[in-house]
């Protein structure tokens, strides 16, 4: 596995690949580092489905607002490189902020899909614009055939997928991979490193709440409104948790839905963001 730090170096490496193995399929896993088993799942799958795998680590300043954790975002470069190598990555691309943000492509206008408005978009203004601008740039540099994303960030997946369709047509396929969880059910996240032990216990409540919602919807005993009331009540029992949002939305257009569950599996998404101390956690389940 090669570690490449300059975008020009990446372009050269991919040029060499194209000359030695024309048409080799490229799988791409964009990340912000502090990698864990959730990321590992994406990289392994990319390695199974493609001839060549690029992983990027870039803590993207454009997607953080001023009061967020950009400066203290965890960094573990050596362990990250080991994990990437072990999971079958061919290139680990770790660009410098000035290199990437200085690229001429970033001056182009990118429209943010409407899917970015609700859920996290309401609480993190400008976040998805920052995501879309950098993913668009990374896609142009890496030119992948497939890009891999985790369900934990479901809205991000849908937003990037819509942007990709618009900007790259069918040339890049966005692949959604299941959320990897700790034994207790907490969705793995680089931000879990911020949680103290007691907070980690409280955090388990988030997935418990989502599972309760899923059971209620599946049982058909209550519609979305009644389900949300009960799940909110469950979350409210922990004084340590503050809920940014808890919503049941159509999994395709991310619009709120009051419909009872009749359509096929995976049509609805229960999504939530909570705060514990200074840490913000998100999670979701498809129903
Ligand atoms: P991040 O490094 O947090 O920007 O995440 C990079 C990619 O890894 C995104 O597509 C995330 O959705 C995905 N990811 C993060 N945590 C998990 C997890 N627990 N399970 C599956 N995928 C994940």
py3Dmol code that shows the C-alpha trace and the ligand (Angstrom):
import py3Dmol

protein = """\
ATOM      1  CA  UNK A   1       0.000   0.000   0.000  1.00  0.00           C
ATOM      2  CA  UNK A   2       1.261   3.447  -0.939  1.00  0.00           C
ATOM      3  CA  UNK A   3       0.663   6.515   1.188  1.00  0.00           C
ATOM      4  CA  UNK A   4       0.246   9.546  -1.055  1.00  0.00           C
ATOM      5  CA  UNK A   5       0.083  13.071   0.316  1.00  0.00           C
ATOM      6  CA  UNK A   6      -0.245  15.251  -2.766  1.00  0.00           C
ATOM      7  CA  UNK A   7      -3.101  15.354  -5.230  1.00  0.00           C
ATOM      8  CA  UNK A   8      -0.569  15.508  -8.092  1.00  0.00           C
ATOM      9  CA  UNK A   9       0.991  12.289  -6.720  1.00  0.00           C
ATOM     10  CA  UNK A  10      -2.394  10.596  -6.758  1.00  0.00           C
ATOM     11  CA  UNK A  11      -2.996  11.614 -10.371  1.00  0.00           C
ATOM     12  CA  UNK A  12       0.405  10.154 -11.334  1.00  0.00           C
ATOM     13  CA  UNK A  13      -0.276   6.906  -9.486  1.00  0.00           C
ATOM     14  CA  UNK A  14      -3.666   6.479 -11.155  1.00  0.00           C
ATOM     15  CA  UNK A  15      -2.073   7.233 -14.524  1.00  0.00           C
ATOM     16  CA  UNK A  16       0.406   4.414 -13.920  1.00  0.00           C
ATOM     17  CA  UNK A  17      -2.454   2.093 -12.993  1.00  0.00           C
ATOM     18  CA  UNK A  18      -4.336   2.957 -16.184  1.00  0.00           C
ATOM     19  CA  UNK A  19      -1.240   2.240 -18.276  1.00  0.00           C
ATOM     20  CA  UNK A  20      -0.430  -1.071 -16.576  1.00  0.00           C
ATOM     21  CA  UNK A  21      -4.002  -2.335 -16.133  1.00  0.00           C
ATOM     22  CA  UNK A  22      -6.280  -0.423 -18.481  1.00  0.00           C
ATOM     23  CA  UNK A  23      -9.874  -0.302 -17.281  1.00  0.00           C
ATOM     24  CA  UNK A  24      -9.055  -1.692 -13.802  1.00  0.00           C
ATOM     25  CA  UNK A  25     -12.029  -0.980 -11.547  1.00  0.00           C
ATOM     26  CA  UNK A  26     -11.317   1.517  -8.772  1.00  0.00           C
ATOM     27  CA  UNK A  27     -13.135   1.400  -5.431  1.00  0.00           C
ATOM     28  CA  UNK A  28     -12.995   4.494  -3.239  1.00  0.00           C
ATOM     29  CA  UNK A  29     -13.629   4.982   0.496  1.00  0.00           C
ATOM     30  CA  UNK A  30     -13.605   8.636   1.619  1.00  0.00           C
ATOM     31  CA  UNK A  31     -13.073   9.098   5.377  1.00  0.00           C
ATOM     32  CA  UNK A  32     -11.958  11.585   7.998  1.00  0.00           C
ATOM     33  CA  UNK A  33      -9.637   9.118   9.725  1.00  0.00           C
ATOM     34  CA  UNK A  34      -9.522   7.737  13.294  1.00  0.00           C
ATOM     35  CA  UNK A  35     -10.597   4.578  11.539  1.00  0.00           C
ATOM     36  CA  UNK A  36     -12.539   1.743  13.177  1.00  0.00           C
ATOM     37  CA  UNK A  37     -14.340  -1.450  12.173  1.00  0.00           C
ATOM     38  CA  UNK A  38     -17.088   0.569  10.454  1.00  0.00           C
ATOM     39  CA  UNK A  39     -14.540   2.003   8.032  1.00  0.00           C
ATOM     40  CA  UNK A  40     -12.832  -1.396   7.801  1.00  0.00           C
ATOM     41  CA  UNK A  41     -16.075  -2.939   6.521  1.00  0.00           C
ATOM     42  CA  UNK A  42     -16.231  -0.410   3.696  1.00  0.00           C
ATOM     43  CA  UNK A  43     -12.591  -0.946   2.718  1.00  0.00           C
ATOM     44  CA  UNK A  44     -12.889  -4.738   2.753  1.00  0.00           C
ATOM     45  CA  UNK A  45     -15.970  -4.620   0.585  1.00  0.00           C
ATOM     46  CA  UNK A  46     -14.247  -2.221  -1.823  1.00  0.00           C
ATOM     47  CA  UNK A  47     -11.320  -4.659  -2.020  1.00  0.00           C
ATOM     48  CA  UNK A  48     -13.644  -7.567  -2.862  1.00  0.00           C
ATOM     49  CA  UNK A  49     -15.507  -5.668  -5.578  1.00  0.00           C
ATOM     50  CA  UNK A  50     -12.673  -3.750  -7.270  1.00  0.00           C
ATOM     51  CA  UNK A  51      -9.189  -4.342  -8.669  1.00  0.00           C
ATOM     52  CA  UNK A  52      -7.765  -1.264  -6.947  1.00  0.00           C
ATOM     53  CA  UNK A  53      -8.794   0.496  -3.725  1.00  0.00           C
ATOM     54  CA  UNK A  54      -8.163   4.090  -2.710  1.00  0.00           C
ATOM     55  CA  UNK A  55      -8.935   5.266   0.836  1.00  0.00           C
ATOM     56  CA  UNK A  56      -8.757   8.963   1.631  1.00  0.00           C
ATOM     57  CA  UNK A  57      -8.301  10.583   5.014  1.00  0.00           C
ATOM     58  CA  UNK A  58      -9.172  14.244   5.035  1.00  0.00           C
ATOM     59  CA  UNK A  59     -10.706  16.132   7.938  1.00  0.00           C
ATOM     60  CA  UNK A  60     -12.660  18.511   5.771  1.00  0.00           C
ATOM     61  CA  UNK A  61     -12.810  21.990   7.307  1.00  0.00           C
ATOM     62  CA  UNK A  62     -15.623  23.008   4.936  1.00  0.00           C
ATOM     63  CA  UNK A  63     -18.103  20.684   6.625  1.00  0.00           C
ATOM     64  CA  UNK A  64     -17.567  21.940  10.186  1.00  0.00           C
ATOM     65  CA  UNK A  65     -19.113  25.102  11.567  1.00  0.00           C
ATOM     66  CA  UNK A  66     -17.134  27.349  13.912  1.00  0.00           C
ATOM     67  CA  UNK A  67     -18.510  25.864  17.131  1.00  0.00           C
ATOM     68  CA  UNK A  68     -17.908  22.249  16.040  1.00  0.00           C
ATOM     69  CA  UNK A  69     -15.027  19.878  16.738  1.00  0.00           C
ATOM     70  CA  UNK A  70     -12.773  20.452  13.697  1.00  0.00           C
ATOM     71  CA  UNK A  71      -9.726  21.279  15.793  1.00  0.00           C
ATOM     72  CA  UNK A  72     -10.029  18.413  18.218  1.00  0.00           C
ATOM     73  CA  UNK A  73     -11.174  15.767  15.695  1.00  0.00           C
ATOM     74  CA  UNK A  74      -9.212  12.592  16.640  1.00  0.00           C
ATOM     75  CA  UNK A  75      -6.111  11.760  14.588  1.00  0.00           C
ATOM     76  CA  UNK A  76      -4.404   8.362  14.539  1.00  0.00           C
ATOM     77  CA  UNK A  77      -2.433   8.225  11.338  1.00  0.00           C
ATOM     78  CA  UNK A  78      -0.220   5.229  12.080  1.00  0.00           C
ATOM     79  CA  UNK A  79      -3.017   2.986  13.272  1.00  0.00           C
ATOM     80  CA  UNK A  80      -5.150   4.173  10.336  1.00  0.00           C
ATOM     81  CA  UNK A  81      -2.456   3.201   7.832  1.00  0.00           C
ATOM     82  CA  UNK A  82      -2.173  -0.251   9.421  1.00  0.00           C
ATOM     83  CA  UNK A  83      -5.928  -0.776   9.240  1.00  0.00           C
ATOM     84  CA  UNK A  84      -6.072   0.293   5.585  1.00  0.00           C
ATOM     85  CA  UNK A  85      -3.220  -2.047   4.662  1.00  0.00           C
ATOM     86  CA  UNK A  86      -4.811  -4.943   6.533  1.00  0.00           C
ATOM     87  CA  UNK A  87      -8.164  -4.407   4.803  1.00  0.00           C
ATOM     88  CA  UNK A  88      -6.669  -4.435   1.303  1.00  0.00           C
ATOM     89  CA  UNK A  89      -6.269  -0.764   0.340  1.00  0.00           C
ATOM     90  CA  UNK A  90      -3.762  -0.058  -2.456  1.00  0.00           C
ATOM     91  CA  UNK A  91      -3.454   3.671  -1.871  1.00  0.00           C
ATOM     92  CA  UNK A  92      -4.025   5.753   1.232  1.00  0.00           C
ATOM     93  CA  UNK A  93      -4.499   9.333   0.112  1.00  0.00           C
ATOM     94  CA  UNK A  94      -3.875  11.866   2.900  1.00  0.00           C
ATOM     95  CA  UNK A  95      -3.921  15.289   1.282  1.00  0.00           C
ATOM     96  CA  UNK A  96      -2.863  18.445   2.989  1.00  0.00           C
ATOM     97  CA  UNK A  97      -5.604  21.083   3.530  1.00  0.00           C
ATOM     98  CA  UNK A  98      -3.825  23.712   1.425  1.00  0.00           C
ATOM     99  CA  UNK A  99      -3.276  21.294  -1.453  1.00  0.00           C
ATOM    100  CA  UNK A 100      -6.920  20.238  -1.613  1.00  0.00           C
ATOM    101  CA  UNK A 101      -8.563  23.565  -0.873  1.00  0.00           C
ATOM    102  CA  UNK A 102      -6.252  25.252  -3.397  1.00  0.00           C
ATOM    103  CA  UNK A 103      -7.427  23.024  -6.276  1.00  0.00           C
ATOM    104  CA  UNK A 104      -8.979  24.990  -9.152  1.00  0.00           C
ATOM    105  CA  UNK A 105     -11.921  22.538  -9.345  1.00  0.00           C
ATOM    106  CA  UNK A 106     -13.181  23.869  -6.010  1.00  0.00           C
ATOM    107  CA  UNK A 107     -13.948  27.236  -7.596  1.00  0.00           C
ATOM    108  CA  UNK A 108     -16.734  25.645  -9.612  1.00  0.00           C
ATOM    109  CA  UNK A 109     -20.250  25.900  -8.300  1.00  0.00           C
ATOM    110  CA  UNK A 110     -21.801  22.703  -6.963  1.00  0.00           C
ATOM    111  CA  UNK A 111     -25.508  22.611  -6.232  1.00  0.00           C
ATOM    112  CA  UNK A 112     -26.500  21.003  -2.976  1.00  0.00           C
ATOM    113  CA  UNK A 113     -29.318  18.495  -3.457  1.00  0.00           C
ATOM    114  CA  UNK A 114     -32.614  19.326  -1.711  1.00  0.00           C
ATOM    115  CA  UNK A 115     -32.208  16.132   0.337  1.00  0.00           C
ATOM    116  CA  UNK A 116     -29.696  18.093   2.434  1.00  0.00           C
ATOM    117  CA  UNK A 117     -32.352  20.403   3.914  1.00  0.00           C
ATOM    118  CA  UNK A 118     -33.926  18.266   6.648  1.00  0.00           C
ATOM    119  CA  UNK A 119     -32.535  16.092   9.460  1.00  0.00           C
ATOM    120  CA  UNK A 120     -28.877  17.041  10.114  1.00  0.00           C
ATOM    121  CA  UNK A 121     -29.113  19.822   7.523  1.00  0.00           C
ATOM    122  CA  UNK A 122     -31.382  21.803   9.862  1.00  0.00           C
ATOM    123  CA  UNK A 123     -28.895  21.615  12.727  1.00  0.00           C
ATOM    124  CA  UNK A 124     -25.637  21.912  10.807  1.00  0.00           C
ATOM    125  CA  UNK A 125     -26.049  24.776   8.331  1.00  0.00           C
ATOM    126  CA  UNK A 126     -23.519  24.551   5.513  1.00  0.00           C
ATOM    127  CA  UNK A 127     -22.453  21.035   6.508  1.00  0.00           C
ATOM    128  CA  UNK A 128     -23.682  19.212   3.421  1.00  0.00           C
ATOM    129  CA  UNK A 129     -22.453  21.982   1.109  1.00  0.00           C
ATOM    130  CA  UNK A 130     -18.981  21.315   2.542  1.00  0.00           C
ATOM    131  CA  UNK A 131     -19.393  17.548   2.139  1.00  0.00           C
ATOM    132  CA  UNK A 132     -20.625  17.800  -1.433  1.00  0.00           C
ATOM    133  CA  UNK A 133     -17.840  20.168  -2.507  1.00  0.00           C
ATOM    134  CA  UNK A 134     -15.081  17.931  -1.170  1.00  0.00           C
ATOM    135  CA  UNK A 135     -16.593  14.625  -2.296  1.00  0.00           C
ATOM    136  CA  UNK A 136     -17.087  16.089  -5.777  1.00  0.00           C
ATOM    137  CA  UNK A 137     -13.418  17.115  -5.824  1.00  0.00           C
ATOM    138  CA  UNK A 138     -12.230  13.741  -4.500  1.00  0.00           C
ATOM    139  CA  UNK A 139     -14.345  11.936  -7.103  1.00  0.00           C
ATOM    140  CA  UNK A 140     -12.686  13.988  -9.836  1.00  0.00           C
ATOM    141  CA  UNK A 141      -9.231  13.184  -8.529  1.00  0.00           C
ATOM    142  CA  UNK A 142      -9.821   9.473  -7.858  1.00  0.00           C
ATOM    143  CA  UNK A 143     -12.275   8.807 -10.721  1.00  0.00           C
ATOM    144  CA  UNK A 144     -13.659   5.707  -8.961  1.00  0.00           C
ATOM    145  CA  UNK A 145     -16.065   3.192 -10.423  1.00  0.00           C
ATOM    146  CA  UNK A 146     -17.628   2.640  -7.010  1.00  0.00           C
ATOM    147  CA  UNK A 147     -17.603   4.680  -3.797  1.00  0.00           C
ATOM    148  CA  UNK A 148     -18.511   3.189  -0.431  1.00  0.00           C
ATOM    149  CA  UNK A 149     -20.499   4.821   2.382  1.00  0.00           C
ATOM    150  CA  UNK A 150     -21.918   3.669   5.711  1.00  0.00           C
ATOM    151  CA  UNK A 151     -25.590   3.631   6.635  1.00  0.00           C
ATOM    152  CA  UNK A 152     -24.783   5.462   9.880  1.00  0.00           C
ATOM    153  CA  UNK A 153     -24.554   8.644   7.795  1.00  0.00           C
ATOM    154  CA  UNK A 154     -27.607   7.791   5.727  1.00  0.00           C
ATOM    155  CA  UNK A 155     -28.512  11.348   4.781  1.00  0.00           C
ATOM    156  CA  UNK A 156     -24.937  11.976   3.655  1.00  0.00           C
ATOM    157  CA  UNK A 157     -25.154   8.884   1.460  1.00  0.00           C
ATOM    158  CA  UNK A 158     -28.395  10.067  -0.178  1.00  0.00           C
ATOM    159  CA  UNK A 159     -27.059  13.602  -0.681  1.00  0.00           C
ATOM    160  CA  UNK A 160     -23.796  12.371  -2.215  1.00  0.00           C
ATOM    161  CA  UNK A 161     -25.664   9.855  -4.363  1.00  0.00           C
ATOM    162  CA  UNK A 162     -27.911  12.620  -5.747  1.00  0.00           C
ATOM    163  CA  UNK A 163     -24.911  14.886  -6.384  1.00  0.00           C
ATOM    164  CA  UNK A 164     -23.081  12.017  -8.100  1.00  0.00           C
ATOM    165  CA  UNK A 165     -25.999  11.241 -10.384  1.00  0.00           C
ATOM    166  CA  UNK A 166     -26.179  14.881 -11.402  1.00  0.00           C
ATOM    167  CA  UNK A 167     -22.445  15.468 -11.893  1.00  0.00           C
ATOM    168  CA  UNK A 168     -21.131  12.079 -13.014  1.00  0.00           C
ATOM    169  CA  UNK A 169     -24.193  10.340 -14.483  1.00  0.00           C
ATOM    170  CA  UNK A 170     -23.872   6.567 -14.193  1.00  0.00           C
ATOM    171  CA  UNK A 171     -20.049   6.572 -14.165  1.00  0.00           C
ATOM    172  CA  UNK A 172     -19.739   6.292 -10.379  1.00  0.00           C
ATOM    173  CA  UNK A 173     -21.880   3.961  -8.306  1.00  0.00           C
ATOM    174  CA  UNK A 174     -22.441   4.886  -4.661  1.00  0.00           C
ATOM    175  CA  UNK A 175     -22.671   1.761  -2.497  1.00  0.00           C
ATOM    176  CA  UNK A 176     -24.390   1.769   0.913  1.00  0.00           C
ATOM    177  CA  UNK A 177     -22.905  -0.570   3.564  1.00  0.00           C
ATOM    178  CA  UNK A 178     -24.493  -1.594   6.874  1.00  0.00           C
ATOM    179  CA  UNK A 179     -23.737   0.220  10.131  1.00  0.00           C
ATOM    180  CA  UNK A 180     -21.162  -1.596  12.259  1.00  0.00           C
ATOM    181  CA  UNK A 181     -21.915  -1.490  15.995  1.00  0.00           C
ATOM    182  CA  UNK A 182     -20.199  -2.230  19.279  1.00  0.00           C
ATOM    183  CA  UNK A 183     -21.347  -5.309  21.199  1.00  0.00           C
ATOM    184  CA  UNK A 184     -23.836  -3.100  23.099  1.00  0.00           C
ATOM    185  CA  UNK A 185     -25.285  -1.706  19.872  1.00  0.00           C
ATOM    186  CA  UNK A 186     -23.606   1.709  19.765  1.00  0.00           C
ATOM    187  CA  UNK A 187     -22.850   2.662  16.162  1.00  0.00           C
ATOM    188  CA  UNK A 188     -19.066   2.890  15.869  1.00  0.00           C
ATOM    189  CA  UNK A 189     -17.963   6.445  15.282  1.00  0.00           C
ATOM    190  CA  UNK A 190     -14.656   8.290  15.507  1.00  0.00           C
ATOM    191  CA  UNK A 191     -16.471  10.676  17.855  1.00  0.00           C
ATOM    192  CA  UNK A 192     -17.179   7.892  20.377  1.00  0.00           C
ATOM    193  CA  UNK A 193     -13.599   8.541  21.531  1.00  0.00           C
ATOM    194  CA  UNK A 194     -14.908  11.723  23.171  1.00  0.00           C
ATOM    195  CA  UNK A 195     -17.339   9.807  25.416  1.00  0.00           C
ATOM    196  CA  UNK A 196     -16.535   9.168  29.064  1.00  0.00           C
ATOM    197  CA  UNK A 197     -17.480   5.695  30.319  1.00  0.00           C
ATOM    198  CA  UNK A 198     -20.779   6.808  31.889  1.00  0.00           C
ATOM    199  CA  UNK A 199     -21.672   8.736  28.721  1.00  0.00           C
ATOM    200  CA  UNK A 200     -20.981   5.663  26.625  1.00  0.00           C
ATOM    201  CA  UNK A 201     -23.552   3.740  28.687  1.00  0.00           C
ATOM    202  CA  UNK A 202     -26.104   6.468  28.103  1.00  0.00           C
ATOM    203  CA  UNK A 203     -25.283   6.499  24.395  1.00  0.00           C
ATOM    204  CA  UNK A 204     -26.510   2.890  24.091  1.00  0.00           C
ATOM    205  CA  UNK A 205     -29.992   4.256  24.656  1.00  0.00           C
ATOM    206  CA  UNK A 206     -29.972   5.814  21.195  1.00  0.00           C
ATOM    207  CA  UNK A 207     -29.974   2.489  19.329  1.00  0.00           C
ATOM    208  CA  UNK A 208     -32.365   0.987  21.895  1.00  0.00           C
ATOM    209  CA  UNK A 209     -34.754   3.841  21.124  1.00  0.00           C
ATOM    210  CA  UNK A 210     -34.464   3.307  17.375  1.00  0.00           C
ATOM    211  CA  UNK A 211     -35.087  -0.426  17.776  1.00  0.00           C
ATOM    212  CA  UNK A 212     -38.165   0.327  19.891  1.00  0.00           C
ATOM    213  CA  UNK A 213     -39.410   2.550  17.065  1.00  0.00           C
ATOM    214  CA  UNK A 214     -38.764  -0.152  14.503  1.00  0.00           C
ATOM    215  CA  UNK A 215     -40.651  -2.744  16.582  1.00  0.00           C
ATOM    216  CA  UNK A 216     -43.620  -0.431  16.997  1.00  0.00           C
ATOM    217  CA  UNK A 217     -43.817   0.416  13.312  1.00  0.00           C
ATOM    218  CA  UNK A 218     -43.432  -3.195  12.263  1.00  0.00           C
ATOM    219  CA  UNK A 219     -46.090  -4.366  14.675  1.00  0.00           C
ATOM    220  CA  UNK A 220     -48.524  -2.008  12.962  1.00  0.00           C
ATOM    221  CA  UNK A 221     -49.918  -1.013  16.371  1.00  0.00           C
ATOM    222  CA  UNK A 222     -49.148   2.644  15.919  1.00  0.00           C
ATOM    223  CA  UNK A 223     -48.405   4.929  13.006  1.00  0.00           C
ATOM    224  CA  UNK A 224     -45.354   7.179  12.828  1.00  0.00           C
ATOM    225  CA  UNK A 225     -46.849   9.818  15.112  1.00  0.00           C
ATOM    226  CA  UNK A 226     -47.599   7.455  17.988  1.00  0.00           C
ATOM    227  CA  UNK A 227     -44.241   5.739  17.473  1.00  0.00           C
ATOM    228  CA  UNK A 228     -42.356   9.044  17.697  1.00  0.00           C
ATOM    229  CA  UNK A 229     -44.212   9.939  20.893  1.00  0.00           C
ATOM    230  CA  UNK A 230     -43.197   6.679  22.552  1.00  0.00           C
ATOM    231  CA  UNK A 231     -39.595   6.782  21.338  1.00  0.00           C
ATOM    232  CA  UNK A 232     -39.220  10.419  22.444  1.00  0.00           C
ATOM    233  CA  UNK A 233     -40.516   9.380  25.856  1.00  0.00           C
ATOM    234  CA  UNK A 234     -37.928   6.621  26.006  1.00  0.00           C
ATOM    235  CA  UNK A 235     -35.070   8.983  25.117  1.00  0.00           C
ATOM    236  CA  UNK A 236     -36.301  11.600  27.579  1.00  0.00           C
ATOM    237  CA  UNK A 237     -35.842   9.134  30.442  1.00  0.00           C
ATOM    238  CA  UNK A 238     -32.111   9.770  30.261  1.00  0.00           C
ATOM    239  CA  UNK A 239     -31.359  13.292  31.483  1.00  0.00           C
ATOM    240  CA  UNK A 240     -27.888  13.023  29.924  1.00  0.00           C
ATOM    241  CA  UNK A 241     -29.313  12.855  26.370  1.00  0.00           C
ATOM    242  CA  UNK A 242     -30.547  15.915  24.527  1.00  0.00           C
ATOM    243  CA  UNK A 243     -32.320  15.168  21.284  1.00  0.00           C
ATOM    244  CA  UNK A 244     -31.539  17.395  18.285  1.00  0.00           C
ATOM    245  CA  UNK A 245     -34.081  15.535  16.188  1.00  0.00           C
ATOM    246  CA  UNK A 246     -35.942  12.264  15.999  1.00  0.00           C
ATOM    247  CA  UNK A 247     -37.856  11.728  12.770  1.00  0.00           C
ATOM    248  CA  UNK A 248     -39.522   9.116  10.656  1.00  0.00           C
ATOM    249  CA  UNK A 249     -38.968   9.894   6.996  1.00  0.00           C
ATOM    250  CA  UNK A 250     -39.396   8.272   3.622  1.00  0.00           C
ATOM    251  CA  UNK A 251     -36.002   6.663   2.998  1.00  0.00           C
ATOM    252  CA  UNK A 252     -35.897   7.835  -0.639  1.00  0.00           C
ATOM    253  CA  UNK A 253     -36.799  11.522  -0.412  1.00  0.00           C
ATOM    254  CA  UNK A 254     -36.121  11.982   3.356  1.00  0.00           C
ATOM    255  CA  UNK A 255     -39.458  13.768   3.767  1.00  0.00           C
ATOM    256  CA  UNK A 256     -41.457  13.307   6.956  1.00  0.00           C
ATOM    257  CA  UNK A 257     -44.171  10.783   6.584  1.00  0.00           C
ATOM    258  CA  UNK A 258     -47.307  10.136   8.589  1.00  0.00           C
ATOM    259  CA  UNK A 259     -48.243   7.059   6.597  1.00  0.00           C
ATOM    260  CA  UNK A 260     -48.656   3.732   8.313  1.00  0.00           C
ATOM    261  CA  UNK A 261     -46.139   1.154   7.255  1.00  0.00           C
ATOM    262  CA  UNK A 262     -47.535  -0.717   4.320  1.00  0.00           C
ATOM    263  CA  UNK A 263     -44.857  -0.373   1.684  1.00  0.00           C
ATOM    264  CA  UNK A 264     -41.977  -2.850   1.436  1.00  0.00           C
ATOM    265  CA  UNK A 265     -39.038  -3.132   3.850  1.00  0.00           C
ATOM    266  CA  UNK A 266     -36.552  -0.288   3.844  1.00  0.00           C
ATOM    267  CA  UNK A 267     -39.103   2.323   2.799  1.00  0.00           C
ATOM    268  CA  UNK A 268     -38.996   4.230   6.064  1.00  0.00           C
ATOM    269  CA  UNK A 269     -36.053   5.579   8.028  1.00  0.00           C
ATOM    270  CA  UNK A 270     -36.081   6.400  11.713  1.00  0.00           C
ATOM    271  CA  UNK A 271     -33.229   8.836  12.207  1.00  0.00           C
ATOM    272  CA  UNK A 272     -31.982  10.661  15.276  1.00  0.00           C
ATOM    273  CA  UNK A 273     -29.229  12.961  16.475  1.00  0.00           C
ATOM    274  CA  UNK A 274     -28.557  13.362  20.173  1.00  0.00           C
ATOM    275  CA  UNK A 275     -26.039  15.224  22.262  1.00  0.00           C
ATOM    276  CA  UNK A 276     -24.288  13.802  25.273  1.00  0.00           C
ATOM    277  CA  UNK A 277     -22.104  16.371  26.960  1.00  0.00           C
ATOM    278  CA  UNK A 278     -20.181  17.988  24.101  1.00  0.00           C
ATOM    279  CA  UNK A 279     -20.523  14.995  21.800  1.00  0.00           C
ATOM    280  CA  UNK A 280     -23.099  14.765  19.040  1.00  0.00           C
ATOM    281  CA  UNK A 281     -24.102  11.284  17.915  1.00  0.00           C
ATOM    282  CA  UNK A 282     -26.305  10.246  15.014  1.00  0.00           C
ATOM    283  CA  UNK A 283     -27.880   6.904  14.204  1.00  0.00           C
ATOM    284  CA  UNK A 284     -30.757   5.460  12.190  1.00  0.00           C
ATOM    285  CA  UNK A 285     -32.582   2.270  11.273  1.00  0.00           C
ATOM    286  CA  UNK A 286     -34.434   1.348   8.115  1.00  0.00           C
ATOM    287  CA  UNK A 287     -37.874  -0.161   8.575  1.00  0.00           C
TER     288      UNK A 287
END
"""
ligand_1 = """\
23
LIG
P -16.151 9.451 8.581
O -14.724 9.069 8.721
O -16.881 9.553 9.874
O -16.339 10.651 7.690
O -16.859 8.231 7.823
C -16.371 7.772 6.592
C -17.322 6.732 6.068
O -17.399 5.651 6.998
C -18.765 7.264 5.910
O -19.310 6.733 4.717
C -19.449 6.723 7.119
O -20.831 6.530 6.934
C -18.746 5.388 7.291
N -18.925 4.907 8.660
C -18.630 5.577 9.806
N -18.991 4.856 10.881
C -19.533 3.704 10.410
C -20.101 2.544 11.018
N -20.209 2.431 12.341
N -20.548 1.554 10.221
C -20.459 1.670 8.869
N -19.936 2.723 8.234
C -19.477 3.735 8.983
"""
view = py3Dmol.view(width=600, height=400)
view.addModel(protein, "pdb")
view.setStyle({"model": 0}, {"cartoon": {"style": "trace"}})
view.addModel(ligand_1, "xyz")
view.setStyle({"model": 1}, {"stick": {}})
view.zoomTo()
view.show()
